[in-house]
Amino acid sequence: MSSSGFEPVICLGVGATFEDYNRISKNTALDLGKNLLERDQEVDTLLYSCPHWPLADTVEILEKKYNVTIVSSFNAIIWEGLRSCGIKDQIQENGRLLREY
């Protein structure tokens, strides 16, 4: 990430194996994000790189409460798929990427 101009502050995970992905609570990503953002006020972006995380509600909550950008692989995949099909709908309540771009 540094070679692309991004400076990672911290990398966190839940230690789940592939077989555990479907057992990750929808609150896990939210709690992890809240803890990080409350611990370090200078963080401006969170990247959830695994598309298997249940993030549908988390992205919008964290973006609004902490005024940060949330990048999630799942939302990026959805956005790219819609745009590739010529669909330019704005989707509310699922984060800035799907709402504004």
JOBEL-V563393 format. One record per backbone hydrogen bond with DSSP energy under -1.0 kcal/mol. NH is the residue of the N-H (numbers start at 1). CO is the residue of the C=O. Records with the same first field share a line. If there is no record, write none. Layout:
NH=CO / CO
//
This chain:
4=1
5=2
6=1
20=17
21=18
23=20
24=21
28=25
31=27
32=28
33=29
34=30
35=31
36=32
37=33
38=34
39=35
40=36
43=40
46=69
48=71
53=50
55=53
59=55
61=57
62=58
63=59
64=60
65=61
66=62
67=63
69=44
71=46
73=48
76=72
77=73
78=74
79=75
80=76
81=77
82=78
83=79
84=80
85=81
86=83
87=82
91=98
99=95
100=96
101=97
//
